[in-house]
């Protein structure tokens, strides 16, 4: 079982920026999508941003224009650049990689935005 490794979370003031990173410890083949999800206390896990194998991106309406998802050169790394952070962005952020026959997740990284 491959678990993705996330980093980059932390505490930031409203209006600030963070960059989340996610890397697979071993090569993953036939990747379909790479995504970031988040889960706030008392809320369901929601998708934040998705990047497909052909580089198309999609974002939740709440983060459009503020967050940017990108892939690393190694193709098994994915990043989330978060600008203009708001207190409502506070959550545990999870990385996800969907391959043909398996779904991979990270352990989550906490992002806290103070007002």
C-alpha positions in Angstrom: 0.0 0.0 0.0 1.5 3.3 -1.1 0.7 6.3 1.0 1.3 9.7 -0.4 3.4 12.2 1.6 2.1 15.7 2.1 3.8 18.8 3.5 3.5 22.5 3.6 0.6 23.1 5.9 0.7 25.5 8.8 -0.8 28.5 10.5 -1.2 31.7 8.4 -3.0 35.0 8.7 -5.9 35.8 6.5 -4.7 37.0 3.1 -1.5 35.0 3.4 -0.2 32.1 1.2 0.9 28.5 1.5 2.1 25.9 -0.9 1.2 22.3 -0.3 3.3 19.5 -1.7 2.5 15.8 -2.3 4.8 13.1 -3.4 4.4 9.4 -4.0 7.3 7.4 -2.4 7.3 5.0 -5.4 6.4 5.2 -9.0 2.7 5.1 -9.8 1.6 4.1 -13.3 -1.4 4.9 -15.4 -2.4 8.0 -13.4 -5.8 9.4 -14.4 -6.1 12.4 -12.0 -4.3 14.1 -9.2 -6.3 16.1 -6.7 -6.5 18.0 -3.4 -9.4 17.5 -1.0 -10.0 19.2 2.3 -12.0 18.3 5.4 -13.1 20.9 7.9 -14.3 20.1 11.4 -17.9 18.9 11.2 -18.0 18.9 7.4 -17.7 16.3 4.7 -14.5 16.0 2.7 -14.7 18.1 -0.4 -12.6 18.3 -3.6 -10.6 21.5 -3.9 -8.7 21.1 -7.2 -8.1 18.4 -9.8 -5.5 18.1 -12.5 -6.0 15.4 -15.2 -3.4 13.4 -17.1 -3.8 15.9 -20.0 -3.1 18.8 -17.7 -6.8 20.1 -17.5 -7.6 21.6 -14.2 -10.8 22.1 -12.3 -11.4 24.0 -9.0 -14.1 24.3 -6.4 -16.0 27.6 -6.8 -14.8 28.7 -3.4 -11.2 28.6 -4.4 -11.2 29.7 -8.0 -8.8 32.5 -8.7 -7.0 31.9 -5.4 -5.6 28.4 -5.6 -3.5 26.8 -8.3 -2.9 23.0 -8.8 0.2 21.8 -10.7 2.2 18.7 -11.3 5.9 18.2 -10.6 8.4 17.1 -13.2 8.5 13.6 -11.6 4.8 13.2 -12.6 4.1 11.7 -9.2 4.2 15.0 -7.4 1.4 17.5 -7.2 1.3 20.9 -5.6 -1.4 23.4 -4.4 -0.5 27.0 -4.4 -2.9 28.8 -2.1 -3.1 32.6 -2.1 -5.5 35.0 -0.5 -6.3 32.5 2.2 -9.5 33.0 4.2 -10.5 31.6 7.7 -13.0 29.3 5.9 -10.1 27.6 4.1 -9.1 26.1 7.5 -9.1 22.3 7.1 -7.0 19.2 6.8 -5.9 19.0 3.2 -5.5 15.6 1.6 -3.7 14.6 -1.6 -5.2 12.0 -3.9 -4.0 10.1 -7.0 -6.4 8.1 -9.0 -4.8 5.4 -11.2 -6.6 2.8 -13.3 -7.0 0.2 -10.6 -6.2 2.0 -7.3 -6.8 5.2 -5.4 -4.0 6.6 -3.3 -4.3 9.1 -0.4 -2.0 11.0 1.9 -2.2 11.3 5.6 -3.4 15.0 5.5 -1.8 18.3 6.4 -3.4 20.9 8.6 -4.0 24.4 7.2 -5.2 27.0 9.7 -6.0 30.5 8.7 -6.5 33.1 11.4 -8.6 36.2 11.0 
